């Protein structure tokens, strides 16, 4: 039986800078969803990649003494190595300079050309090279020198006067878009992003330039080869390419995988994904994505991270201190997805010590050690007389899947992690209340000792399952120490998390601490 499809995407990232905490944040969120939905029985498509065309890329390559293609090629390893370091399990990495992307872009825009949604005209207005965006003068701001600057990046804009471009009839989609937003209230999330987009569209839409004719670093339009695709008219279609669109070797895949469940984007690019993109899809007669989720910015000291402000932190620096799993866990559990999040080394260390070192890591260490000490490192069998005994851990575990699944379906990572931590904290308390070290002193309480430690071990098995999307390496290690199979092979987490499946007699390995405590005073970054 074919598994149902579940498709997600990250933005197609610009090649002009190496991955930073913000791009890593989006990508880890997508990976957390991808990992969970695989465990939930879905055939997951997870598309990411690089946006390699446009004037900004061409100029950056020139500044670095390279052709645009050479510059793009030089940046690819930075992204692939970062995603490998963070254990990102994407299914396709699309580069917009690939032949398959050219095929997608040319097929799509030829279709819209044939349908009459494109026309040729001269553009008069302002253009920001950094944002790859055209602006009306009324949208611009002025800097201290009186120059007109981009409202988003605050760099000076350029006058684009008389350039002949192809335009997409975006203005025709104002009412269809507003109707679609009303009929699909979950299309734009969170609610604050939706309110911004609805207000913008109600203000009126202008037709969109989808080509440039003053430079050639882009995909040529097949119906007018003097023009290359404007960057967003190219980059958005990478989501198609990654899902098999116009690919003769992947026949039927696009139809099965589209529309996607989630486009994950930063809030600064929601307008492109929630206005331009759905209008393009409507024009093509194709389904619109289920949800565009525009998450907030990561802030350091209340400011968005940037090199110019000196508050930029590299993902590799944090991974070196905390490890990959703790890095992933912190950003998914402590920074509520959707809102801006203030981050700091102090807070990251606090979460690491409280949730991971003291709760999850300590639980595994103490329980596995006691099993080694009292049962020769083997999972004890539960005596028959305890089969119907009160078990507070089973009670929590029995309801965990429903609670966790609801959170993960809504990409509420914070509350999903909190639900798992609730069980972890209760197991630690259960161990304290039950005092296995006292039960071990008498032959008469050996059955109860076996019951208590089996419960604690089984809870650890279940905890590893639900922590796996956040911390895949740690969960795999816990499974290994419990002599269980590869956790990556779990494809029905609901069934796998039913209580009582840890086999008696399995070897239990003590191992080193999963999360050694850290002293924030000793962390140097």
PAKOL-539182 format. One record per residue (C-alpha): residue in one letter; y, z, x. Coordinates in steps of 0.25 Angstrom, whole numbers, plus 5000, padded with zeros to 4 digits. Each point is the difference from the previous one (the first is absolute). Example, Ala and Ser with C-alpha at 12.3 -4.5 7.8 and 13.67 -1.06 7.14 Angstrom:
2
A498250315049
S501449985006
//
This chain:
525
X500050005000
X501449965006
X500950125002
X501349994993
X501249955008
X501150095004
X501249945008
X501150075008
X501149955009
X501050055010
X501349925003
X499849895010
X500850075011
X501049945009
X499649975014
X501450045006
X499650145003
X498750085003
X499450084989
X500750134997
X499850134991
X500549924988
X499149885001
X498850095004
X500350094988
X499949884990
X498849955007
X499350135000
X500250024985
X499449874998
X498850035008
X499850134993
X499949934987
X499149895006
X499150115006
X499950084987
X499849884991
X498949955009
X499350134998
X500349994985
X499249874999
X501049895001
X500049885009
X501350025007
X501049895005
X501150075009
X501049895005
X501050035011
X500649915011
X501349955007
X501249924995
X500349915011
X500949904995
X501550004998
X501449995008
X499950145005
X498649985006
X500549875007
X501250075006
X499250125004
X499049915008
X501249925006
X500650135005
X498750045006
X499949865007
X498849964991
X499749904990
X499950064986
X498549985000
X499950075014
X500850114995
X499250024987
X498749995008
X500550115010
X500250104988
X498749984993
X499250105010
X501050114997
X499750004985
X498549985001
X499950115011
X500850094991
X499149984988
X498850015008
X500550135005
X500350054986
X498649964995
X500649904990
X498949924993
X500849874996
X499149894995
X501049895004
X501149995010
X500949884996
X501049945010
X501049914993
X499949905012
X498549974997
X499649874994
X499450074988
X501450064996
X500649865001
X499049954991
X500350114990
X501549995001
X500049854998
X499050004989
X500850114992
X501449945002
X499549854997
X499550064987
X501350064996
X500749875005
X499149924991
X500350104988
X501549985002
X500350145005
X500749955012
X501349925003
X500849965012
X501550055002
X500950055011
X500150155002
X501450075001
X500050155003
X499650105010
X498750025008
X499450125007
X499149955011
X499450145002
X499650024986
X499749854998
X500850014987
X501249934993
X501150084994
X501149974991
X501350055005
X500150114989
X498750065006
X500650025014
X500650125007
X501150005011
X499850085013
X501150075008
X500549875006
X500149944986
X498949905002
X499149974988
X498650075002
X498750004994
X499850114989
X498650035005
X500150005016
X501550005001
X500049895010
X501149895000
X499549884991
X500249865002
X500749894992
X499049904995
X500949894995
X499549864995
X498650025005
X499149914992
X498850084994
X498950004989
X500250104989
X499150074991
X500450024986
X500050155000
X501150014990
X499049954989
X499250125002
X500950114996
X499550034986
X498649975003
X500150105011
X500650114992
X499049974989
X498950025010
X500550135006
X500150054985
X498649964997
X499450055014
X500650135002
X499250035012
X500349875008
X501150065008
X499850145005
X500550115002
X500950014988
X501350005008
X499749865006
X499749954986
X501450054995
X500749935012
X499349874998
X500249994985
X501550035002
X500149895011
X499349904991
X500950034988
X501249975009
X499549855000
X499249925010
X500549895009
X499149885004
X499350035013
X500149925013
X498549975005
X500349915012
X500849985012
X500449875006
X500850055013
X498850055008
X498649965000
X499250135003
X499250014987
X499049924991
X500549864996
X500249974985
X499049894998
X501049934990
X501250015009
X499650025015
X501450015004
X499950144994
X499250135004
X499650114991
X501050125000
X499250125005
X499850074986
X499549874994
X499050005011
X499650155003
X499750044985
X499049895000
X499250065011
X499450094989
X499449884994
X499549955014
X499350135002
X499349994987
X499449865002
X501149924993
X499949855003
X498850035009
X498949904998
X499150105008
X500350114991
X499849934986
X500150094988
X500550125008
X501449994996
X499749994986
X499150135001
X501050085008
X501349974993
X500950074995
X500050115011
X500050154995
X501150045010
X501049945009
X500550115009
X501449985005
X501250085005
X501050034990
X501049915007
X499249874997
X499650034985
X501149904995
X499249895007
X498750044995
X500450044986
X501049894997
X499849885008
X498550015001
X499650024986
X501049894996
X499349915010
X498650034994
X500549984986
X500549865003
X498749975006
X499350054988
X499250115008
X499850144996
X501050105006
X499550125009
X499650134992
X501050095008
X501049995011
X500250145006
X501250025008
X499950125008
X501150085006
X500550015014
X499650105011
X501250085004
X500250085013
X501150104998
X500449944987
X500249865006
X499149885000
X499349985013
X500649905010
X500149975015
X501550004999
X500150144995
X499050055010
X499050064989
X498949895001
X498650065003
X498949915004
X498650014992
X499350015013
X500850125005
X499650084988
X498549955000
X500050055015
X500450144995
X499350024987
X498949895000
X499849884990
X499550084988
X501050115000
X501149895001
X499549934988
X499850134992
X501450055003
X500749884995
X499149984988
X500050144996
X501350065003
X500949884998
X500049984985
X499849854998
X501249934993
X501050105004
X500850015014
X499350105009
X500650085011
X499150025011
X500050085013
X499150055011
X500150144995
X499549964986
X498949915005
X499550125009
X500150094988
X499249914991
X499049975011
X499750155003
X500050054985
X499249894994
X499149945011
X499950115011
X499950124991
X499449954987
X499149875002
X499750015015
X499850155000
X499149994988
X499149915006
X499950085013
X499750134994
X499049954990
X499349915010
X499950115010
X499450104990
X499049904996
X499649985015
X500050155002
X499250044987
X499249884997
X499749945013
X501049884997
X499349954988
X500549994986
X499450114992
X499249984987
X500550074988
X499050104995
X499649974985
X500550134995
X501549955003
X499849874993
X500950054988
X500950105008
X501549994998
X500649915010
X501549995001
X499949885010
X499249914991
X500950034989
X501249945008
X499249895006
X499549954986
X501449974996
X500649955013
X499649854998
X500849994987
X501250075005
X500049935014
X499749864994
X501250014990
X500950045012
X499549895009
X500149894988
X501550044999
X500150005015
X500450154999
X499550035014
X500650145001
X499350054987
X498749945004
X500050075014
X500550134993
X498849994990
X499049995012
X500750115008
X499850094987
X498549995002
X500150025015
X500950134998
X499050054990
X498849985009
X500750085011
X500350114990
X498549994995
X499550025014
X500950125001
X499650064987
X498549985002
X500050055015
X498849935005
X500050085012
X499750124992
X499049934992
X499349965013
X499750155003
X499050024990
X498749934996
X500250034986
X501349915000
X499449885007
X499949924987
X501450034997
X500549965014
X499349874999
X500649984986
X501450035006
X499949915012
X499449894993
X501250004990
X500950005011
X499349885007
X499949924988
X501550034997
X500349955014
X499249874997
X500849974988
X501350045007
X499749895010
X499849904990
X501450024993
X500750025014
X499449875005
X501149904995
X501050095007
X499250045012
X498949915002
X499650045014
X499950154997
X499249974987
X499049915008
X499950115010
X499750114990
X498949914994
X499449985014
X500050155002
X499350024987
X499049895004
X500449914988
X500249855000
X501249925003
X501150044991
X500649865000
X498849954992
X500350094988
X500449904989
X499950104988
X500750125003
X499950064986
X498550005001
X500050045015
X500950124997
X499050064989
X499650145005
X498750035006
X499749875009
X500050075014
X498649995004
X499450145004
X499549995014
X501049915005
X500550035014
X501450065001
X500849995013
X501050105004
X500949915008
X501450025006
X501250044990
X500449884992
X501550045001
X500350095011
X501350084997
X501349955005
X501250075005
X501349934996
X500750065012
X499049925010
X500249874993
X500949905009
X500449874993
//
